[in-house]
């Protein structure tokens, strides 16, 4: 479990003090998929960096499976447990080939050759990218590079994977492929996912949605609950997922939909039922 208590973070900007995180209280359970939303500068990335010990609390505390991030002796143990994938995969590459890049973390953990090979095999199989094993990273597409970066994190066998807008530079097909892979990691391997994104359709696939606004948690609940609060979404400078917007348009037009649809399948099924029952109220 990740437990965050009264976490605060401030920066000095000229003569002013900027509060980025303002007393965040949060618990993230193992095996969960949590999407984190918010406008630029709201504190999403700063929160993630505290979990991965890139930053330490100025005030409050962050613990990962009971390990306090303020303890310098636990930094590598925490980073092994909570791996982070960044927006730019090139910034994470430490070797020229995918195989060597994935092997970097296990080797630095002091694992022997056999265990390192098992870790490489696990990561490649989990993401179905065995064909990339001996490829040079510089020759890969953006989506392939991001998958390779995720594989490098998986080789550490993390309990938590933090994605800081890791799909923001990718095309829709690559974004879907990576999100499908990450969902599989949660479902089949129990990896907890913390997914920072500005794509609402990605957030709709999570179990839980957090919205951070002005350094505070403005919303915390299931995607359906959070996205049903249209006033909150607008106030936080966000937009609804596309299917949710269509669903609300149909409701305004007088169609009796039983709930908010968050994906195309749900919307199609509800529309089919609605039309079969006569449509409008």
Backbone as JSON, one array per atom type, in Angstrom:
{
  "sequence": "XXXXXXXXXXXXXXXXXXXXXXXXXXXXXXXXXXXXXXXXXXXXXXXXXXXXXXXXXXXXXXXXXXXXXXXXXXXXXXXXXXXXXXXXXXXXXXXXXXXXXXXXXXXXXXXXXXXXXXXXXXXXXXXXXXXXXXXXXXXXXXXXXXXXXXXXXXXXXXXXXXXXXXXXXXXXXXXXXXXXXXXXXXXXXXXXXXXXXXXXXXXXXXXXXXXXXXXXXXXXXXXXXXXXXXXXXXXXXXXXXXXXXXXXXXXXXXXXXXXXXXXXXXXXXXXXXXXXXXXXX",
  "N": [[0.83, -1.2, 0.0], [0.44, 2.25, -0.75], [0.82, 5.08, 1.16], [-0.08, 8.32, 1.84], [0.31, 11.19, 3.71], [-0.83, 14.31, 4.68], [0.74, 15.7, 2.78], [2.84, 18.22, 1.63], [4.1, 20.65, -0.66], [6.17, 23.23, -1.63], [7.37, 25.89, -3.71], [9.77, 28.43, -4.33], [9.21, 31.32, -6.15], [10.61, 33.89, -7.55], [9.77, 36.54, -5.58], [7.65, 35.31, -4.5], [5.78, 32.57, -2.98], [5.01, 29.44, -4.18], [2.53, 27.12, -3.82], [2.41, 23.81, -4.48], [1.57, 21.22, -3.79], [-0.87, 20.72, -1.4], [-1.36, 19.63, 1.42], [-2.0, 16.82, 0.91], [-3.82, 13.88, 1.32], [-3.84, 10.46, 0.97], [-4.47, 7.1, -0.03], [-3.3, 4.25, -1.69], [-4.23, 1.25, -2.88], [-2.92, -2.11, -3.23], [-2.87, -3.74, -6.39], [-4.6, -2.06, -7.7], [-5.96, 0.31, -10.12], [-5.33, 3.44, -10.72], [-6.24, 6.49, -11.99], [-4.86, 9.68, -12.51], [-5.78, 12.97, -12.74], [-5.8, 16.38, -13.97], [-5.33, 19.89, -14.55], [-2.53, 21.43, -16.33], [0.27, 21.96, -14.25], [-0.98, 21.47, -11.86], [-0.01, 19.75, -9.92], [0.25, 17.03, -10.34], [2.52, 15.57, -11.44], [4.4, 16.25, -9.54], [3.38, 14.97, -7.29], [3.71, 12.28, -8.12], [6.5, 12.14, -8.25], [7.17, 12.24, -5.59], [6.36, 9.75, -4.7], [8.11, 8.06, -6.01], [10.48, 8.82, -4.94], [11.96, 10.83, -6.12], [11.54, 13.31, -5.26], [11.48, 14.45, -1.88], [9.32, 14.68, 0.99], [8.57, 17.98, 2.02], [6.91, 18.58, 4.0], [4.77, 16.51, 5.91], [4.19, 13.02, 4.99], [5.27, 10.14, 3.05], [4.75, 6.8, 2.44], [5.76, 3.66, 1.15], [4.63, 0.56, 0.92], [5.1, 0.46, 3.67], [7.6, 1.6, 3.86], [9.37, 4.49, 4.54], [9.72, 7.37, 2.64], [11.42, 9.37, 3.4], [13.61, 8.24, 4.5], [16.86, 7.84, 3.78], [18.29, 5.51, 3.43], [16.52, 3.76, 2.3], [15.93, 4.4, -0.28], [16.62, 3.06, -2.78], [15.35, 0.62, -2.39], [12.68, 1.43, -2.32], [12.38, 2.54, -4.89], [12.74, 0.27, -6.38], [10.42, -1.04, -5.75], [8.44, 0.75, -6.55], [8.19, 1.62, -9.63], [8.86, 4.02, -12.23], [7.57, 5.46, -15.18], [8.38, 7.73, -17.64], [7.39, 10.7, -19.54], [8.95, 11.05, -21.86], [10.43, 8.54, -23.53], [13.06, 8.34, -24.45], [14.57, 9.61, -22.57], [14.84, 7.77, -20.58], [16.28, 5.64, -21.51], [19.15, 3.67, -21.12], [20.93, 2.11, -22.39], [22.07, 0.75, -25.55], [20.62, -1.24, -26.87], [17.43, -2.95, -26.69], [17.4, -5.28, -25.12], [19.73, -4.98, -23.48], [19.0, -2.66, -22.18], [16.78, -3.41, -20.67], [18.02, -5.23, -19.02], [19.53, -3.66, -17.39], [18.52, -2.69, -14.85], [18.06, -5.15, -13.26], [20.73, -6.09, -13.19], [21.98, -4.03, -11.79], [20.78, -4.37, -9.4], [22.18, -6.38, -8.41], [21.66, -8.99, -9.19], [22.11, -12.38, -10.29], [23.31, -13.85, -13.42], [21.48, -15.76, -14.41], [19.06, -15.11, -13.09], [18.73, -12.51, -13.98], [18.27, -12.98, -16.69], [15.82, -14.33, -16.48], [14.24, -12.23, -15.57], [14.35, -10.49, -17.76], [13.08, -12.07, -19.68], [10.54, -12.34, -18.53], [9.6, -9.65, -18.63], [9.6, -9.11, -21.41], [7.81, -11.09, -22.32], [5.48, -10.39, -20.92], [4.71, -8.01, -22.12], [4.6, -8.75, -24.7], [6.7, -8.31, -26.6], [8.87, -9.66, -27.62], [10.09, -9.74, -30.09], [11.44, -7.38, -30.24], [13.72, -7.61, -28.8], [16.54, -7.65, -29.49], [16.77, -5.34, -30.85], [17.99, -2.09, -31.81], [17.54, 0.69, -29.78], [17.3, 3.29, -30.75], [16.23, 2.94, -33.27], [13.58, 2.35, -33.0], [9.99, 2.86, -33.04], [7.97, 5.51, -31.56], [5.98, 4.39, -29.87], [7.02, 1.77, -29.53], [9.4, 2.35, -28.22], [8.38, 3.31, -25.82], [7.14, 1.04, -24.82], [9.42, -0.51, -24.45], [10.62, 0.98, -22.44], [8.76, 0.59, -20.38], [9.09, -2.15, -20.1], [11.67, -2.2, -19.01], [11.11, -1.21, -16.47], [9.41, -3.22, -15.53], [11.17, -5.32, -15.27], [12.26, -5.0, -12.82], [10.42, -6.11, -11.25], [8.19, -4.62, -10.05], [5.88, -3.54, -7.46], [4.28, -1.46, -7.9], [3.47, 0.65, -10.62], [4.19, 3.69, -11.96], [2.99, 6.01, -14.17], [3.89, 8.81, -15.81], [2.27, 10.68, -17.72], [2.96, 9.08, -19.93], [2.04, 8.4, -22.44], [1.66, 10.63, -23.9], [2.96, 11.61, -26.17], [2.35, 9.93, -28.2], [0.68, 8.23, -30.96], [-2.88, 7.54, -31.4], [-3.3, 4.7, -31.77], [-0.95, 3.55, -30.74], [-1.13, 4.48, -28.13], [-3.4, 3.11, -27.22], [-2.5, 0.47, -27.4], [-0.44, 0.41, -25.47], [-1.89, 1.04, -23.16], [-3.61, -1.17, -23.08], [-1.7, -3.16, -22.57], [-0.77, -2.36, -20.05], [-3.09, -2.58, -18.52], [-3.38, -5.32, -18.63], [-1.14, -6.1, -17.15], [-1.91, -5.27, -14.63], [-4.18, -6.93, -14.27], [-3.24, -9.61, -14.64], [-0.77, -9.85, -13.37], [-0.88, -8.43, -11.07], [0.15, -5.87, -10.75], [0.1, -2.69, -9.39], [-1.27, 0.26, -10.71], [-0.53, 3.6, -11.32], [-1.73, 6.13, -13.03], [-0.98, 8.86, -14.63], [-2.45, 11.26, -16.59], [-3.62, 13.26, -19.39], [-5.55, 12.49, -21.04], [-8.84, 11.86, -21.21], [-10.25, 9.59, -22.01], [-8.48, 7.55, -21.48], [-8.36, 7.65, -18.7], [-10.92, 6.82, -18.13], [-10.78, 4.09, -18.19], [-9.76, 3.25, -15.83], [-9.91, 1.99, -12.39], [-10.32, 3.81, -10.48], [-10.56, 7.31, -10.14], [-8.68, 10.18, -9.67], [-8.8, 13.65, -9.2], [-6.71, 16.37, -9.25], [-6.52, 19.62, -8.12], [-5.31, 22.82, -7.91], [-3.41, 22.0, -6.06], [-4.75, 20.35, -4.3], [-6.84, 17.46, -3.6], [-9.49, 17.24, -5.61], [-11.45, 15.53, -6.45], [-12.36, 12.11, -5.98], [-13.0, 8.97, -6.85], [-14.99, 6.4, -8.47], [-14.7, 6.11, -12.08], [-17.23, 6.57, -13.32], [-18.67, 7.91, -11.32], [-17.08, 10.22, -10.84], [-16.95, 11.44, -13.39], [-19.57, 12.01, -13.78], [-20.08, 14.32, -12.51], [-20.41, 17.05, -13.88], [-20.11, 19.79, -13.48], [-17.96, 19.97, -11.72], [-15.93, 18.86, -13.32], [-15.72, 20.78, -15.33], [-15.01, 23.0, -13.78], [-12.49, 22.29, -12.96], [-11.05, 22.54, -15.22], [-11.13, 20.51, -17.14], [-12.19, 18.0, -19.57], [-14.96, 15.91, -20.42], [-14.79, 12.32, -21.07], [-15.1, 11.19, -24.48], [-17.28, 9.4, -25.06], [-18.83, 9.75, -22.8], [-19.59, 12.4, -23.11], [-21.22, 12.19, -25.39], [-23.21, 10.59, -24.33], [-24.38, 12.3, -22.42], [-25.36, 14.25, -24.14], [-27.36, 12.81, -25.44], [-29.04, 12.33, -23.28], [-29.86, 14.94, -22.68], [-31.32, 15.37, -24.94], [-33.52, 13.98, -24.39], [-33.47, 11.23, -24.23], [-33.69, 8.19, -22.47], [-31.26, 7.12, -20.78], [-29.72, 4.7, -18.71], [-27.38, 5.11, -17.2], [-24.12, 6.7, -17.04], [-22.2, 6.37, -19.9], [-18.94, 5.15, -20.51], [-17.35, 4.08, -22.41], [-17.19, 2.97, -25.86], [-18.47, 0.51, -26.3], [-20.23, 0.18, -24.08], [-21.88, 2.4, -24.52], [-23.0, 1.77, -27.02], [-24.43, -0.57, -26.39], [-26.27, 0.36, -24.46], [-27.64, 2.23, -26.0], [-28.81, 0.56, -27.92], [-30.56, -0.94, -26.31], [-32.16, 1.14, -25.37], [-33.34, 2.11, -27.76], [-34.78, -0.14, -28.45], [-36.67, -0.1, -26.52], [-38.23, 1.94, -27.16], [-37.11, 4.42, -27.08], [-37.19, 7.8, -26.46], [-38.24, 9.48, -23.4]],
  "CA": [[0.0, 0.0, 0.0], [1.07, 3.57, -0.7], [0.08, 5.93, 2.09], [0.39, 9.7, 1.81], [-0.36, 11.94, 4.78], [-0.58, 15.75, 4.81], [1.9, 16.01, 1.94], [2.89, 19.58, 1.13], [5.3, 21.0, -1.43], [6.18, 24.62, -2.06], [8.54, 26.38, -4.43], [9.94, 29.87, -4.36], [9.23, 31.91, -7.48], [10.95, 35.28, -7.29], [9.47, 36.88, -4.19], [6.42, 34.61, -4.11], [5.82, 31.14, -2.66], [4.02, 28.68, -4.93], [2.16, 25.85, -3.19], [2.07, 22.84, -5.52], [0.76, 20.22, -3.09], [-1.35, 21.42, -0.21], [-1.98, 18.74, 2.4], [-2.59, 15.66, 0.23], [-4.03, 12.62, 2.05], [-4.19, 9.5, -0.07], [-4.03, 5.71, 0.1], [-3.43, 3.51, -2.94], [-4.19, -0.17, -2.56], [-2.27, -3.0, -4.17], [-3.75, -4.31, -7.41], [-5.56, -1.06, -8.18], [-5.6, 1.12, -11.3], [-5.75, 4.78, -10.35], [-5.92, 7.55, -12.94], [-4.7, 10.98, -11.86], [-6.08, 14.01, -13.71], [-5.71, 17.76, -13.52], [-4.75, 20.8, -15.53], [-1.09, 21.6, -16.23], [0.73, 22.68, -13.08], [-1.82, 21.23, -10.68], [0.71, 18.97, -8.92], [0.23, 15.58, -10.64], [3.88, 15.03, -11.56], [5.06, 16.44, -8.24], [2.91, 13.87, -6.45], [4.36, 11.06, -8.57], [7.92, 12.18, -7.9], [7.3, 11.93, -4.17], [6.2, 8.3, -4.51], [9.32, 7.43, -6.55], [11.6, 9.41, -4.18], [12.7, 11.87, -6.83], [11.39, 14.38, -4.29], [11.11, 14.04, -0.53], [8.35, 15.63, 1.56], [8.94, 19.13, 2.85], [6.02, 18.45, 5.15], [3.95, 15.32, 5.72], [4.94, 11.78, 4.79], [4.9, 9.18, 2.01], [5.3, 5.47, 2.68], [5.49, 2.67, 0.12], [4.69, -0.74, 1.62], [5.66, 0.67, 5.0], [8.92, 2.23, 3.81], [9.26, 5.95, 4.55], [10.57, 7.95, 1.6], [12.39, 10.28, 4.0], [14.76, 7.44, 4.95], [17.8, 7.76, 2.66], [18.75, 4.13, 3.27], [15.47, 2.97, 1.65], [15.63, 4.96, -1.6], [16.66, 2.06, -3.85], [14.3, -0.37, -2.13], [11.41, 2.02, -2.71], [12.34, 2.66, -6.35], [12.55, -1.08, -6.91], [9.02, -1.39, -5.53], [7.58, 1.7, -7.27], [8.89, 2.05, -10.83], [8.23, 5.17, -12.87], [7.75, 5.62, -16.63], [8.23, 9.15, -17.91], [6.77, 11.12, -20.79], [9.89, 10.88, -22.96], [11.15, 7.28, -23.33], [14.48, 8.51, -24.72], [15.24, 10.07, -21.35], [15.01, 6.63, -19.69], [17.15, 4.63, -22.1], [20.52, 3.69, -20.58], [21.74, 1.21, -23.2], [21.78, 0.91, -26.97], [19.64, -2.23, -27.32], [16.32, -3.21, -25.77], [17.83, -6.32, -24.18], [20.66, -4.41, -22.49], [18.28, -1.66, -21.4], [15.95, -4.14, -19.69], [18.92, -5.91, -18.09], [20.26, -2.69, -16.57], [18.04, -2.66, -13.46], [18.41, -6.37, -12.54], [22.18, -6.16, -12.96], [22.33, -3.09, -10.74], [20.27, -4.92, -8.15], [23.11, -7.42, -8.0], [21.14, -10.32, -9.51], [23.04, -13.16, -11.11], [22.99, -13.9, -14.84], [20.26, -16.55, -14.64], [17.9, -14.35, -12.63], [18.59, -11.39, -14.9], [17.64, -13.51, -17.9], [14.41, -14.59, -16.16], [13.57, -10.94, -15.49], [14.21, -10.01, -19.14], [12.07, -12.91, -20.32], [9.26, -11.96, -17.95], [9.18, -8.34, -19.14], [9.3, -9.24, -22.84], [6.59, -11.89, -22.48], [4.32, -9.66, -20.39], [4.33, -6.96, -23.07], [4.59, -9.35, -26.04], [7.64, -7.57, -27.47], [10.09, -10.45, -27.76], [10.71, -9.4, -31.37], [12.26, -6.16, -30.1], [14.79, -7.88, -27.83], [17.88, -7.28, -29.95], [16.69, -4.13, -31.66], [18.61, -0.87, -31.31], [16.46, 1.54, -29.3], [17.17, 4.48, -31.6], [15.51, 2.61, -34.51], [12.21, 2.0, -32.67], [8.96, 3.9, -33.07], [7.68, 6.07, -30.24], [5.26, 3.4, -29.07], [7.93, 0.68, -29.19], [10.32, 2.87, -27.19], [7.67, 3.4, -24.55], [7.0, -0.34, -24.35], [10.74, -0.92, -23.96], [10.81, 1.65, -21.15], [7.92, -0.13, -19.42], [9.74, -3.44, -19.86], [12.76, -1.96, -18.08], [10.53, -1.09, -15.13], [8.88, -4.53, -15.12], [12.28, -6.21, -14.92], [12.5, -4.85, -11.38], [9.27, -6.75, -10.6], [7.64, -3.63, -9.11], [4.51, -3.69, -7.01], [3.56, -0.29, -8.39], [4.03, 1.3, -11.8], [3.72, 5.07, -12.07], [3.15, 6.52, -15.52], [3.72, 10.27, -15.82], [1.89, 11.08, -19.07], [3.87, 8.34, -20.79], [1.49, 8.2, -23.78], [1.26, 11.94, -24.42], [3.57, 11.9, -27.47], [2.09, 8.79, -29.08], [-0.55, 8.23, -31.75], [-3.95, 6.82, -30.7], [-3.13, 3.25, -31.81], [0.12, 3.21, -29.79], [-1.65, 4.72, -26.78], [-4.29, 2.01, -26.88], [-1.7, -0.74, -27.2], [0.24, 0.5, -24.18], [-2.88, 0.95, -22.09], [-4.03, -2.57, -23.03], [-0.62, -3.9, -21.91], [-0.74, -1.98, -18.64], [-4.27, -3.2, -17.9], [-3.06, -6.75, -18.49], [-0.19, -6.22, -16.04], [-2.71, -5.19, -13.41], [-5.08, -8.07, -14.15], [-2.57, -10.91, -14.62], [0.43, -9.87, -12.53], [-1.14, -7.72, -9.83], [0.89, -4.61, -10.66], [-0.74, -1.52, -9.15], [-0.98, 1.27, -11.73], [-0.87, 5.0, -11.07], [-1.69, 6.55, -14.43], [-1.16, 10.3, -14.79], [-2.77, 11.48, -18.0], [-4.58, 14.31, -19.72], [-6.53, 11.88, -21.93], [-9.96, 11.41, -20.4], [-10.64, 8.23, -22.39], [-7.59, 6.64, -20.75], [-8.79, 7.65, -17.3], [-12.18, 6.09, -18.03], [-10.5, 2.65, -18.06], [-9.22, 2.98, -14.5], [-10.85, 1.63, -11.32], [-10.46, 4.97, -9.6], [-10.09, 8.56, -10.75], [-8.37, 11.31, -8.8], [-8.56, 14.94, -9.84], [-5.98, 17.3, -8.41], [-6.73, 21.0, -8.56], [-4.7, 23.8, -7.01], [-2.65, 21.33, -5.01], [-5.62, 19.55, -3.44], [-7.66, 16.45, -4.26], [-10.81, 17.81, -5.85], [-12.4, 14.42, -6.65], [-11.79, 10.78, -5.77], [-14.07, 8.0, -6.93], [-15.03, 5.61, -9.69], [-14.83, 6.98, -13.26], [-18.63, 6.96, -13.55], [-19.05, 8.9, -10.31], [-16.35, 11.47, -11.04], [-17.31, 12.07, -14.66], [-20.98, 12.43, -13.73], [-20.12, 15.66, -11.93], [-19.96, 17.88, -14.99], [-19.7, 21.1, -12.98], [-16.61, 19.79, -11.19], [-15.02, 18.66, -14.45], [-15.52, 22.09, -15.98], [-14.31, 23.88, -12.84], [-11.09, 21.87, -12.89], [-10.43, 22.76, -16.52], [-11.02, 19.24, -17.85], [-13.31, 17.64, -20.43], [-15.45, 14.54, -20.25], [-14.47, 11.38, -22.16], [-15.98, 11.38, -25.64], [-18.53, 8.65, -24.93], [-19.63, 10.39, -21.74], [-20.2, 13.6, -23.69], [-22.32, 11.75, -26.25], [-24.25, 10.09, -23.45], [-25.07, 13.46, -21.86], [-26.11, 14.89, -25.22], [-28.57, 12.01, -25.64], [-29.94, 12.57, -22.15], [-30.45, 16.27, -22.86], [-32.29, 15.29, -26.04], [-34.71, 13.3, -23.9], [-33.34, 9.77, -24.25], [-33.61, 7.67, -21.1], [-30.12, 6.23, -20.58], [-29.71, 4.35, -17.29], [-26.16, 5.56, -16.52], [-23.14, 7.36, -17.9], [-21.36, 5.44, -20.66], [-17.56, 5.62, -20.55], [-16.66, 3.53, -23.57], [-18.07, 2.8, -27.02], [-19.28, -0.7, -26.15], [-21.33, 0.47, -23.16], [-22.8, 3.34, -25.15], [-23.73, 1.05, -28.07], [-25.37, -1.49, -25.75], [-27.36, 1.13, -23.85], [-28.44, 2.82, -27.08], [-29.6, -0.51, -28.51], [-31.65, -1.23, -25.37], [-33.04, 2.3, -25.35], [-34.13, 2.14, -28.98], [-35.69, -1.27, -28.42], [-37.75, 0.18, -25.58], [-39.03, 3.07, -27.63], [-36.33, 5.65, -27.19], [-37.34, 8.93, -25.55], [-39.2, 9.39, -22.31]],
  "C": [[0.87, 1.26, 0.0], [0.21, 4.46, 0.17], [0.71, 7.32, 2.13], [-0.41, 10.5, 2.83], [0.13, 13.39, 4.79], [0.64, 16.21, 4.0], [1.8, 17.44, 1.39], [4.2, 19.8, 0.37], [5.16, 22.43, -1.91], [7.47, 24.94, -2.79], [8.58, 27.9, -4.32], [9.99, 30.33, -5.81], [9.38, 33.41, -7.31], [10.65, 35.58, -5.82], [8.25, 36.13, -3.65], [6.7, 33.15, -3.75], [4.69, 30.45, -3.37], [3.76, 27.35, -4.24], [1.66, 24.89, -4.27], [1.22, 21.71, -4.96], [0.41, 20.79, -1.73], [-2.11, 20.48, 0.72], [-2.68, 17.54, 1.8], [-2.65, 14.47, 1.18], [-4.54, 11.59, 1.07], [-3.67, 8.12, 0.28], [-4.28, 5.0, -1.22], [-3.2, 2.04, -2.64], [-3.43, -0.96, -3.63], [-3.29, -3.57, -5.15], [-4.75, -3.34, -7.99], [-5.04, -0.36, -9.43], [-6.19, 2.5, -11.06], [-5.3, 5.77, -11.41], [-5.87, 8.88, -12.2], [-4.82, 12.06, -12.93], [-5.89, 15.39, -13.09], [-5.05, 18.61, -14.58], [-3.23, 20.9, -15.33], [-0.73, 22.43, -15.0], [-0.05, 22.44, -11.81], [-1.12, 20.44, -9.59], [0.76, 17.48, -9.19], [1.63, 14.98, -10.65], [4.64, 15.17, -10.24], [4.66, 15.34, -7.27], [3.62, 12.58, -6.82], [5.83, 11.01, -8.15], [8.16, 11.94, -6.41], [7.17, 10.42, -3.91], [7.48, 7.57, -4.94], [10.6, 7.99, -5.93], [12.52, 10.27, -5.05], [12.66, 13.14, -5.98], [11.06, 13.77, -2.93], [10.18, 15.1, 0.07], [9.04, 16.78, 2.29], [8.14, 19.09, 4.14], [5.09, 17.28, 4.87], [4.83, 14.11, 5.45], [4.39, 10.97, 3.63], [5.55, 7.86, 2.36], [4.85, 4.52, 1.57], [5.72, 1.3, 0.75], [5.42, -0.61, 2.95], [7.01, 1.35, 5.03], [8.77, 3.74, 3.64], [10.24, 6.55, 3.55], [11.58, 8.95, 2.15], [13.65, 9.56, 4.47], [15.71, 7.21, 3.77], [18.27, 6.33, 2.41], [17.75, 3.27, 2.5], [15.18, 3.41, 0.21], [15.59, 3.89, -2.68], [15.62, 0.97, -3.65], [12.94, 0.15, -2.58], [11.3, 2.11, -4.23], [12.23, 1.3, -7.03], [11.09, -1.48, -6.81], [8.07, -0.52, -6.36], [8.34, 2.27, -8.46], [8.12, 3.15, -11.55], [8.6, 5.25, -14.34], [7.45, 7.07, -16.96], [7.65, 9.42, -19.29], [7.66, 10.81, -21.99], [10.69, 9.6, -22.76], [12.65, 7.4, -23.59], [15.25, 8.92, -23.47], [15.49, 8.91, -20.38], [15.98, 5.6, -20.22], [18.58, 4.78, -21.57], [21.45, 2.79, -21.37], [21.3, 1.33, -24.65], [20.73, -0.06, -27.48], [18.57, -2.44, -26.27], [16.74, -4.21, -24.71], [18.73, -5.76, -23.09], [19.97, -3.39, -21.61], [17.43, -2.32, -20.32], [16.83, -4.77, -18.62], [19.56, -4.95, -17.09], [19.84, -2.74, -15.1], [18.37, -3.95, -12.71], [19.9, -6.49, -12.23], [22.61, -5.22, -11.84], [21.75, -3.47, -9.38], [21.16, -6.05, -7.63], [22.64, -8.83, -8.29], [22.11, -11.07, -10.41], [22.51, -13.27, -12.55], [21.69, -14.64, -15.12], [19.0, -15.78, -14.25], [17.66, -13.13, -13.53], [17.89, -11.82, -16.18], [16.16, -13.8, -17.66], [13.62, -13.28, -16.11], [13.35, -10.36, -16.9], [13.09, -10.76, -19.85], [10.68, -12.55, -19.83], [8.74, -10.66, -18.56], [8.8, -8.41, -20.61], [8.01, -10.01, -23.07], [5.35, -11.13, -22.03], [3.8, -8.64, -21.38], [4.27, -7.46, -24.51], [5.47, -8.56, -27.02], [8.95, -8.33, -27.63], [10.83, -10.11, -29.07], [11.6, -8.17, -31.31], [13.54, -6.41, -29.31], [16.15, -7.37, -28.28], [17.89, -6.05, -30.85], [17.45, -2.98, -30.99], [17.5, 0.13, -30.97], [16.23, 2.74, -30.22], [16.39, 4.22, -32.88], [14.04, 2.34, -34.26], [11.27, 3.18, -32.86], [8.73, 4.42, -31.66], [6.97, 5.09, -29.33], [6.14, 2.25, -28.64], [8.93, 1.12, -28.12], [9.64, 2.91, -25.83], [7.44, 2.01, -23.96], [8.32, -0.86, -23.8], [11.03, -0.28, -22.6], [9.99, 0.97, -20.06], [8.54, -1.48, -19.08], [10.91, -3.29, -18.89], [12.29, -1.81, -16.65], [10.05, -2.46, -14.64], [9.98, -5.48, -14.7], [12.67, -6.08, -13.45], [11.44, -5.56, -10.56], [8.62, -5.79, -9.59], [6.25, -4.02, -8.64], [3.62, -2.59, -7.56], [4.26, 0.26, -9.63], [3.37, 2.66, -11.95], [4.01, 5.55, -13.48], [2.86, 8.02, -15.51], [3.53, 10.74, -17.25], [2.75, 10.38, -20.12], [3.32, 8.08, -22.19], [1.23, 9.53, -24.49], [1.84, 12.25, -25.8], [3.28, 10.82, -28.51], [0.79, 8.97, -29.86], [-1.6, 7.39, -31.04], [-3.77, 5.3, -30.67], [-2.06, 2.81, -30.81], [-0.35, 3.42, -28.35], [-2.54, 3.58, -26.33], [-3.51, 0.74, -26.59], [-1.02, -0.72, -25.84], [-0.75, 0.39, -23.03], [-3.43, -0.47, -21.96], [-2.99, -3.41, -22.28], [-0.6, -3.61, -20.41], [-1.92, -2.58, -17.89], [-4.04, -4.69, -17.68], [-2.11, -6.98, -17.32], [-0.93, -6.15, -14.71], [-3.52, -6.47, -13.2], [-4.35, -9.39, -13.93], [-1.39, -10.99, -13.65], [0.28, -9.07, -11.25], [-0.36, -6.43, -9.65], [-0.1, -3.47, -10.44], [-0.31, -0.41, -10.1], [-1.44, 2.64, -11.24], [-0.65, 5.72, -12.38], [-2.01, 8.04, -14.54], [-1.36, 10.6, -16.27], [-3.61, 12.73, -18.18], [-5.59, 13.81, -20.75], [-7.66, 11.29, -21.09], [-10.39, 9.99, -20.73], [-9.73, 7.19, -21.74], [-8.04, 6.53, -19.29], [-10.07, 6.85, -17.11], [-11.98, 4.59, -17.85], [-9.99, 2.27, -16.67], [-10.31, 2.51, -13.55], [-11.25, 2.88, -10.53], [-9.89, 6.2, -10.31], [-9.88, 9.6, -9.66], [-8.24, 12.56, -9.65], [-7.86, 15.84, -8.84], [-6.18, 18.7, -8.98], [-6.19, 21.94, -7.49], [-4.06, 23.13, -5.8], [-3.45, 20.46, -4.08], [-6.36, 18.5, -4.26], [-9.08, 16.98, -4.37], [-11.87, 16.73, -6.04], [-11.66, 13.11, -6.49], [-12.93, 9.78, -5.79], [-13.97, 7.17, -8.2], [-15.13, 6.55, -10.89], [-16.26, 7.46, -13.48], [-19.07, 8.04, -12.57], [-18.4, 10.24, -10.59], [-16.82, 12.19, -12.3], [-18.79, 12.46, -14.73], [-21.12, 13.85, -13.19], [-19.57, 16.65, -12.96], [-19.51, 19.27, -14.53], [-18.28, 21.04, -12.44], [-15.59, 19.66, -12.32], [-14.71, 19.98, -15.12], [-14.71, 23.02, -15.08], [-12.82, 23.56, -12.76], [-10.37, 21.96, -14.23], [-10.27, 21.51, -17.35], [-12.23, 19.06, -18.78], [-13.74, 16.21, -20.12], [-14.89, 13.64, -21.35], [-15.51, 11.5, -23.27], [-17.31, 10.66, -25.5], [-19.43, 9.24, -23.85], [-20.31, 11.65, -22.27], [-21.38, 13.24, -24.58], [-23.51, 11.28, -25.42], [-25.07, 11.26, -22.87], [-25.88, 14.2, -22.91], [-27.42, 14.14, -25.48], [-29.57, 12.23, -24.51], [-30.63, 13.91, -22.27], [-31.5, 16.27, -23.96], [-33.53, 14.49, -25.64], [-34.64, 11.79, -23.91], [-33.02, 9.26, -22.85], [-32.48, 6.65, -20.97], [-29.96, 5.96, -19.09], [-28.5, 4.86, -16.52], [-25.23, 6.21, -17.53], [-22.27, 6.31, -18.59], [-19.95, 6.01, -20.76], [-16.75, 5.02, -21.69], [-17.69, 3.21, -24.66], [-18.98, 1.58, -26.88], [-20.48, -0.44, -25.26], [-22.36, 1.39, -23.81], [-23.64, 2.65, -26.22], [-24.79, 0.13, -27.48], [-26.56, -0.75, -25.15], [-28.26, 1.77, -24.91], [-29.34, 1.79, -27.73], [-30.8, -0.86, -27.63], [-32.67, -0.1, -25.39], [-33.94, 2.34, -26.58], [-35.15, 1.0, -29.02], [-36.87, -1.02, -27.5], [-38.56, 1.42, -25.99], [-38.34, 4.4, -27.58], [-36.61, 6.66, -26.1], [-38.37, 8.66, -24.45], [-40.59, 9.81, -22.77]]
}
